[in-house]
Amino acid sequence: MGNFLNRNLRPALFLMLSLMVILTTLKAQNRDISYLSSGGKLNPLQANMDIRHYTIALDVDIEKKTIQGNVDVDVILSAPADTILLDLVHLLTVSKVNVNNKPVKFEHKNDKIYITSDKSFPKGRHIVRVSYGGEPPIAVRPPWTGGFTFTKDRSGNDWVAINCQKEGGRVYFPCKDHPSDEPNEGVDMFITVPENLVVAGPGLLKEVLKKKNKKAYHWKTNYTISNYCTVFNIGKYAVVSEDYTTIDGTVVPIQFYVLEEDSSFAPKIIELKARDTKILEKYFGEYPWAKEKIGIAAVPNSGMEHQTMITFQNKFNFTKIGVHDYSANLYHEYGHEWFANKVTNKDWAHMWIQEGITTYSEALVHYELGGQEAYDEIISRHKRNTRNKKPMVGGEELSEEEAYAGRDIYAKGSFFMHSLRYVLGDEIFLPTLKKLATDPRYTYDNFVTTKDVEELFSTASKQDLKPFFNFYVYTNEVLDISVKEVGYQKYQITLNNFFMPLPLDIGPADKPTRTMIGKEGIVVTSNGAPQVDAKGHYLKKITIQ
């Protein structure tokens, strides 16, 4: 009887198992957000919208891995509109939308919320409240592929991190997800978690409200802030704090949200943070968020530049610069407080500005801690790491993924700064770089592009640097230099792809002669083929004929 039933049940069981596999696959595919990439061409419906403020109020159910709550979007319409368009990942379910306290029609599709009314929305200010919830996307490879990470610390306590630079803030809250618009009046966050856990967020912690067996943390920032920095982290944190006095005399707390089990490491991290702040302030001006905090949150993945609460991978391993301990993870993400968070690209296409200059700041800290030799060594590394397969800027209105894909925005961006410094000299380059980081035209509410940076340095140097920027930023060419013997101990040095007169060091690295090379090149006297740019100030190839 058993064999008979098994023979008859096998087709049905096989069909049921096949359906289960198909449904599981479809569900997994439906949860795939790898196609999402922030930025790109701005939707015309959103070009009419100026985001002023977000209020995010969410209850995080860690056991179920869900979020539930509402977000208020404070927006100004520059003209009447029949649609208000917000971005929100399809994995979350919208239950209701109100505009100015009145329910309105909406459609949530293709990771967007189309909000409509029988009458058009008038020009001016509106408060859009979106009530929603569900299972947010789970990060596959944080921070590079974003979403939520639900994990445990070594003691078994819940630990939650959010990363969304690639995908944008829409992975968990309704927003206008484009780098060209940030909430000018900041963000309020009300994040509710189990009472034994702590929420680390941007800005200032205003209050902690008790709710039965839960706590709600109210974080507030009054500064403009990017969507991908509008995140929070949850853990069994201890908060270790120490005051720091900025270069302009402002007292600001350094606060480390460290796992309780790692509290003994906190003084060391705060010590490094204070030292690194002094170095970054020397070159880029006062810490940008001095009215709030210098924050650090321990997370289970590589760090990110989340504004006023940069994240730090929970590994307390240090390298050496000379005799000094150094953490590249800690320093690089911190440098982004100036270039990324304060000086922000209008378009992801110009990501080399924040990534390249922040990477160059690593060379500056190497100089401060290890001298010229340490600086030369890391710059040489950045040069070797430059693949130069694509231009750093590959067009306009690019998505985040397009801006990063195959482009040397880190290493080449840093080396470009090094080359520009050589061309201009420290007396022009260093003050101008600080001006980029401090002048209101380029900071906070304002955004920058490559053109802005080029024009700033051109004005400061009183020369047209557009050809130099175009060559390094918009092409993947290198200087093509030929050294040709033209007579007895006479050598013609020529820039075969000349675009502007450039200085070149001629002779050995320890005793070079700085010489301007024009379109016709120059002839030098040497008892052998002369060395050209021996210290490597440019990306180049040299042909000796």
N, C-alpha and C positions, 0 to 999 in steps of 0.2 A: 504493500500500500504506500509506504514512504517513497519508494523509487518512482511509483506511478505519479504521485503528487509532484515530486521534484521535476519529473519530465514535463508535466503540464504547466508547472509554475515558472519554469525557466524563462520562457519567452516574455512573460509578464514582468518577472523580476528584472530581466535584462532591459526591457523598455523603461521600467521605473528608474533603474540606475542611470540609464542613458539620459533620461529627462532631468534627473538630479544633477548630473554632470553639466548638462547644457545650461540649466538654470544657474548653477554656481558660476559657470564661466561668464554668462551674461551679466550676473550681478557684479563679478569682479571687473568686467569690462566697463560697466556702468559707473564704477567707482574709480576708474582710471582718470586721472586729471593731468597726465603727462603732456597733453596737448595744450594746456593752459600756459600762457606767457603774457605777463603784464606789458602794458604799453602798446606800441604799434600806432596805427592811424587812429586819431581821435574820432570817435563816433560823432557825427554832426548833432545828434540829440544831446550829447554831453558837452559840446562846445559852448552851449548856452548856459551851462551850470558852473557856478563858482561855489565850491564847498567851503563853508565857514567853520563848522564844528561837527564832531561826532560825539554822541553819548551812547556808550555800549554797556548794556546791562544783561549779564548772562549768568546762568546757573550751570556749573560744570559738574555733570554726573560722571565721575571717573570710572566707577564700576561698569556702567553701561556705555561709556565712551561717547556720551552725547552732550550737546549744549542746548540750552533753551532760554529764550528771553526776547529782548527787543533792542533795536538800535534807532536812535533819533538822528536823522541827517538834516543838519541846518544848511540850507542851500539858497543862494540868490540866483534867480533867473534873470539874465540880461535882456530877455524879450519874452513876450507871452509864448506859451508852449502847450501843445496838446498832449505831450508825453514827457514824463520825467523818467530818465533811464538810470538805473543802478545796476551794479554788478554783484552777483552772488552765485556761488557754485551750485550746480543742480542737485547735489547730494543733500542739501538742506531744504526743508519744506517751509514755505511762507504760508502763514495762516491768515494774516490780516495786514492791511496797509491803511494808514490814516495820513491825510495831509491836512495840516492845521486843525487837528482833532476831529476831522470828518472822514468817515470811511470812503474809500475810492476803489475803483476797479483796478485790477492788476493781472498780469500774466507773467509767470516765472518760467522761462524757457531759455535753452542755450546759454545757461549761466548768466542770464540777465533778468532783471525785473522791469517790465514795461508797465508804468503807472499812468493811468489815463483817467480822464474826467469827462462828464457830459459837456462841461464848459471848459475852455482852455484855462490852464493855470496862468494867472496874470504875472506880469513882470514884477520882480521884487523878491522878498524873503519868504521862505516857506520852511515848515518843519515837517519832515516826512518820517513817520514812525513805521518801522517794519517789525512785525512780530513773527518769529520763526524759530526753528529748532531742528534737531536731528543729529545724525552721525557725521561729523566733519571728516574730511579726507585724512587718511593716515599717511604720514611722511614715509616715503620709500627709502630715500637716501638723504636725510637732512644734513645740512641746510640746503643742499643744492636742488633736491626735489622736495617740495614743501608739503606742509600739512601739520597735523598733530602727531606728537610722539607720546604714547602712554607707556611708561616703563616703571621700574622700581630702582631705588638706590640700594646700596649693599646691605642696608639694614632692613630691607623689605618695605620701606615707605613708598607711597605713590609719588611719581615724579612725572610732570607733564611739561612738554616744551612745544612751542609753535614756531615754525619757520615758513616764510612765504615770499621771499624776494622774487623768485621766478614767477610764481603764480599770482601774486598780489594778495592784498588783504581780503579779497572776495572769497578766499578759502574758508573764511569763518564769519565775516560780517559784511552787510550790504554797504557798498561804497561806490564812489566814482573811481574806478581803478586805472588811473593814468598818472604817470610821473609829473605831468605838467600842472597838476592841481593838488594842493595839500590844504587841510583845514587851517585857515589862518588864525583861528581863535582856539586851536588846540583840540584836545580830546578829554572826555571824562570816561572812566571805566569803573563799573561796579561789577566785580567778579566774585561770585559766591562759590565757596568750596567747603569740603569737610573741615570741621573746626580744628583738627590736628595739623592742618597744612597751611602754608603761607603763599600769598600771591606776590610775585615781583613784577612791577609794571613801570611804565614810563612816567616821568614827571615827579610829582610829590604825592606821598601817601597822606590823604586828607583825614581818613578815619577808617576804623574797622568796626563793623556792626555785627553783633551776635544775632543769629537766627536759629533758635533751638540747638541742633547739633551741627550747625554750620556757621561760617563767618563770611561776611561780604566785605571785600577790600575796595575802597574807593581811591583810585589813582587819578590824578589830574595833571595835565600839562597845558600851560598857556601858550607854549610855543607852537609854531607850525611844525608838522611832523608827517613823514611819508607813511603811506598805507602799510608797507612791509615792516615798518618799525612800530606800528600800532599793534603790539602783541603783548602777551603776558606769559609768565612761566609759573608753574606751581611745584612746590616741593616742601620737604621737611627742612625748611631753611632756618638758620640762625642769622641774625643781622648784625654784622660787625661794622662799626662806623668810627671814622676819625676825621676831624676837620682839616681842611686844606685851605691855604690862603693863596689866591690866584695872583698872577703877575700884576693885576690891577688892584689888588688889595681886597677882593671879595672873599669872604669866608664861605666855603661850600663843603658839605660833607662828602667824603668818600664812603660809600656804603656797599659792602659785599654781602650779597645774599648767597651764603655758602651753606652746603648741606651740613646739618648738625654734626654728622659723623666726621666731617672734614674741618671743623672749626679751628683746629690747631694751625691750619695753613693760612688762615685769614690775615694775620699780621704781615706775613711775607708778601702776599698779593697786594695789600694796601700800600706797603712800602714801595713796591715796584710801580704801582699806579701813581703815587705821588711823584716819584722820580721822572716817570715818563711824561707826566703832565707838565713839569717844568721844561722839559726838552721841547715838547710840542708847542707850548706857549711861546717859547723863544722864537720859533720860526713862523708860527701861524696866529699868534695873538691869544688873548684870554680864552680859557675854556668856554665853549659856546653856550652852555646851559647853566651858567653860574648861579642863577636864581633858583635852581632845582637841586640837582645832585650829580655826583660822579658815581654812577651805579654799575655794578657788576653782578650778574646772576650765573650761578653754576648750572650748566645744562649737560645732557648726555651726548651731545653731538659737537661738531666743530663750531667755533664761535661765530657770532654775527654782530653787526654794528647797530643793534637796536638802541635807539636814541635814549640817552641818560640811563640805560640799563643794558650795556653791551653784554653779550653772553660769552662765557668762558668754559671751554671744554674742561670737564672736571678731572684734569690730569695735571699734577703739580711737578712737571719735569721742566728743567730750565737748561738752556745752552749758555755759553759764555761769550761775551764781547770783552776781550781783555780779561780783567778779573771780575767783571760784573755779571750777575745773573740776568738772563733775558728770556722772555717768552714772546716768540713771534706772533702767536695766536692772540695773546693779550694786547700786544702793542698795535698790531695792524688794525684790529677791529676798533681799537680806541682812536686811532688816527682818523677813522671815518667820522668821528664826531665833528671834525672840521670839514673834511672833504667827503661828502655824501649827505650828511645830515644838516650841516650848516650851509655849505656850498653844494647845491643840488643841481643835477642835470635836468634841463627842461625835457629832454628826450633821451630814452635809453641809448640811442645811437652814440651819444657822447660820453659813454661810461668810462672811457679812458681817463677823463678828468678826475673822477673820484677814485677809481681803482689805480690808475697810474701814479697820481700824485701821492696817494696814501702809501703805495709801494715805495715811492721815492723817499717818503718820510722815514722808511726803515734804514735807508742809507744815511740819513741825517742822524738818527740815533746811534748808528754804528760809528759815525764820526765823533759824536759827543762822548761816547764811552770807550772807543778804541782808537781814535785818531785817524789820520789820513789813510793809513794802511788798511784799517778795517773798512773805511768808506770805499776805497778802491777795490777791495776784495768783493764786497757785495754788489757793487756796480758791475764788476766783471761777470758776476754770476747772473745778474739780470740780462746782460748782453748775451751770454751764452744760452740763456733760456728763451731768448727771442726767436721764434720760429719764422716769423715774417711771411706767412703764407697768404694772409689777407690784410688789407688796410685796417687800421684801428677803427676808423669810421667807414662804414659800408653803405651810407645813404642817410636818409632822414626818416623820422617816424618809424623807427625799428622797434620790434618787441624786445623784451629782455633777452630771450633766447637768441635772437638774431644778433644782438649786440655783443653777446659773449662768444658765440660759436666760432671757434677757430681764430679768434682775434687776440692779438698780444696786448690787451689793454692793461695787464699788470706789468709784465717785464719790459715790454717795449715802451709802455707809457712812462715807466720810471726812467728808462734809459734816455728817452726823449727829453725829459726834464734835465738830465745830466748833460746832454748835448746842448740844450738851450742855455744852461748855466755857463758852459764853456764859451759859447758864442757871445754872450752878453757880459760875462764877468760878474763876480759876486756883488759888486757895488750896485748893479742894476737888478740882477736876477733875484736876490734874496729879499730886498724890500718889496719888489713887485709881487713875488709869491705871497708874502704876508698881506699885501694889499688885497689880493684876490680872496684871501680868507677873512678879511676884516671889513672891507668896504661894503656898505649897505646895498650898493648896486648889484652885488653878486651873492648876497647872503639872505638867509631866513626866508622871507616871503618872495624873494626874487630867485630866478633860475638862470642857469648859464648854458651856453653852447661853446663849441670850439671857437667860433667867430669871436665871442666875447673875450675868451682867454687870449686869443691872438691879438686882438685890438688893444687889450690892456698892456701886453708886453711890447707891442709896436710903439704905443704912445710913450711908454716909459723909456724905451731905448732910442726913440726918435729915428727909427728906421722901419721900413716895411718888412715885417716878418711873415707876411702871408705866404710867400713862396716856400719858406722854411717849414711852416706849419703844414702847408699842403703836401709837401714832399714826405714828411714823416707821418702825418696823420691820415691822409687820404690815398696814399699809395703804399705799396710794399717794396718799393725800390730801395737800394742802398747806394751810397756814393760810389761811383765808378771812377777810380783814380788810376791814371797810367803814369809810369815813371820811365822815360825814354832817354837813352844816352844819345846826345846830339853833338858831342864833341869831346875833346880831351878833358876829363873830369867835369863835364858839363851834362846836366840832366834836366830835361823838360818835364815838369809836373803839371798834369792837366786833369781837370774835372770833366769827364766825358759827358756826364749828364748834368751839366751846369744849370743851375736855376737862380743863383744869386751869389755874390762874392761871399766867401767863407774864410775864416781863419783856419790855418792848419799848422800843427807843430811839425817842423822839419828838423830831423836829427834825433839823436838818442833820447830815451825817455828822461834821463837825468839832466840833460842839457839841451832841451829843444829850443828852436827859434820859432816864435809865433809869427806866421806870415800870412797875409791876405792873398787868396787865390781868386783871380777874376776869370772871365770867360776865356781869355787867351792863355791862361796858365802862367807859370813862371819858370825861369831857368835858374838853377842853383849850381854852385860849384861844390863838388864832393869827390873824394878819392875812391868812392864806390857808390853803388846805388843808395841814395839817402833814405833813411827811415822816415816814413810819413805817418803821422798820428800814432806814434809808438804807444802812448798810454791808452789809446782807444776811446776817444771822445765821440766818435761817430760809428754808425753802422756802415761798413764799407767793404769794397773789394779792391785790391791793388794788383795791377798788371805791370810787371817789369819787362820792358822791351829792350 
